[in-house]
Amino acid sequence: MKSPFDFVKNISYTKEKMDEESFEESKKEYIPFIVNRAFSYYLDTVLLSNEMNLIPHLDIKLQYDFYFDVIRKKKRYSKWNKRNNMEELKMISQKYKCNIGRAKEIFNILQLYK
């Protein structure tokens, strides 16, 4: 495994359980925060993600096994929420004398012409 997202793909779609040796080799790439956040974007896994967030001291292997055994095989994809740049939105709203909602619309239009 090369990244935490490979673990998410393995758990949710490919369903190829890793043995102890291969898991120990790729244990460094398993970042519980990223895996929990990835599963928090889906309706069928959000509660499981919340449970893992409640017990952060749990061993990484146990967390992987829990997710692997409980989550059903399904192809999952969602975009990650990204933070809006508030400084740019404030500058746009001051320049065009509009509210933040309108500034977001203007910002999106300006992004099209980059």
KOLVEXLO-260928 format. One record per residue (C-alpha): residue number from 1; residue in three letters; x, y, z. Coordinates in steps of 0.001 Angstrom, whole numbers. Layout:
% residues N
NODE num residu u v w
NODE NUM ALA X Y Z
...
% end
This chain:
% residues 114
NODE num residu u v w
NODE 1 MET 0 0 0
NODE 2 LYS 1289 3418 -899
NODE 3 SER -1212 5741 746
NODE 4 PRO -4144 5759 3179
NODE 5 PHE -6462 5933 179
NODE 6 ASP -5198 2540 -949
NODE 7 PHE -6395 1174 2390
NODE 8 VAL -9792 2806 1870
NODE 9 LYS -10037 1249 -1591
NODE 10 ASN -8946 -2119 -216
NODE 11 ILE -11467 -2022 2617
NODE 12 SER -14423 -790 616
NODE 13 TYR -14010 -2186 -2890
NODE 14 THR -11295 -4754 -3582
NODE 15 LYS -11798 -6663 -318
NODE 16 GLU -8432 -8414 -402
NODE 17 LYS -7549 -8939 3232
NODE 18 MET -3928 -8291 4070
NODE 19 ASP -2024 -10856 6048
NODE 20 GLU 2 -9921 9131
NODE 21 GLU 3332 -9582 7340
NODE 22 SER 2115 -7362 4513
NODE 23 PHE 166 -5208 6943
NODE 24 GLU 3240 -4711 9138
NODE 25 GLU 5221 -3598 6079
NODE 26 SER 2656 -985 5079
NODE 27 LYS 1558 3 8580
NODE 28 LYS 3228 3421 8300
NODE 29 GLU 961 4427 5421
NODE 30 TYR -2229 3709 7369
NODE 31 ILE -3229 7059 8871
NODE 32 PRO -6364 6571 10995
NODE 33 PHE -7487 10201 10668
NODE 34 ILE -7468 10045 6864
NODE 35 VAL -9174 6652 6716
NODE 36 ASN -11845 7735 9216
NODE 37 ARG -12429 10953 7324
NODE 38 ALA -12716 9091 4027
NODE 39 PHE -15394 6802 5435
NODE 40 SER -17240 9733 7020
NODE 41 TYR -18327 10929 3552
NODE 42 TYR -20635 7955 2897
NODE 43 LEU -24056 7380 4424
NODE 44 ASP -23483 3694 5064
NODE 45 THR -20109 4175 6824
NODE 46 VAL -20415 7506 8634
NODE 47 LEU -21493 5905 11918
NODE 48 LEU -18628 3427 11756
NODE 49 SER -16221 6287 11214
NODE 50 ASN -17665 8070 14218
NODE 51 GLU -17139 4981 16373
NODE 52 MET -13486 4824 15333
NODE 53 ASN -13098 8512 16186
NODE 54 LEU -14436 7812 19676
NODE 55 ILE -11682 5265 20337
NODE 56 PRO -8513 6761 18813
NODE 57 HIS -6246 4664 21058
NODE 58 LEU -7291 1477 19236
NODE 59 ASP -4495 -382 17492
NODE 60 ILE -4225 274 13749
NODE 61 LYS -4548 -3405 12865
NODE 62 LEU -7735 -3698 14927
NODE 63 GLN -9182 -641 13228
NODE 64 TYR -8347 -2057 9800
NODE 65 ASP -9903 -5421 10695
NODE 66 PHE -13047 -3728 12035
NODE 67 TYR -13564 -1731 8868
NODE 68 PHE -12720 -4689 6638
NODE 69 ASP -15179 -7039 8342
NODE 70 VAL -18065 -4606 8786
NODE 71 ILE -18106 -2567 5573
NODE 72 ARG -19812 -4172 2591
NODE 73 LYS -18172 -4273 -800
NODE 74 LYS -19186 -1223 -2780
NODE 75 LYS -17450 1256 -5027
NODE 76 ARG -17386 4551 -3144
NODE 77 TYR -16292 7906 -4441
NODE 78 SER -16807 11411 -3137
NODE 79 LYS -14998 14698 -3376
NODE 80 TRP -13347 15987 -265
NODE 81 ASN -14580 19276 1114
NODE 82 LYS -12043 21988 642
NODE 83 ARG -11773 25176 2591
NODE 84 ASN -12792 28353 775
NODE 85 ASN -10265 31106 773
NODE 86 MET -12049 33729 2867
NODE 87 GLU -9454 36442 2229
NODE 88 GLU -10127 36358 -1500
NODE 89 LEU -13882 36340 -909
NODE 90 LYS -13620 39373 1394
NODE 91 MET -11545 41243 -1187
NODE 92 ILE -14081 40429 -3900
NODE 93 SER -16997 41517 -1708
NODE 94 GLN -15252 44810 -902
NODE 95 LYS -14300 45463 -4534
NODE 96 TYR -17743 44735 -5970
NODE 97 LYS -19665 45870 -2846
NODE 98 CYS -21617 42645 -2434
NODE 99 ASN -22211 39991 217
NODE 100 ILE -20139 36818 687
NODE 101 GLY -22663 34636 -1175
NODE 102 ARG -22434 36826 -4257
NODE 103 ALA -18639 36987 -3843
NODE 104 LYS -18519 33163 -4019
NODE 105 GLU -20408 33280 -7312
NODE 106 ILE -18027 35921 -8668
NODE 107 PHE -15059 33896 -7437
NODE 108 ASN -16299 30813 -9310
NODE 109 ILE -16733 32865 -12481
NODE 110 LEU -13225 34281 -12135
NODE 111 GLN -11850 30749 -11671
NODE 112 LEU -13273 29769 -15063
NODE 113 TYR -11130 32385 -16800
NODE 114 LYS -7810 31435 -15180
% end
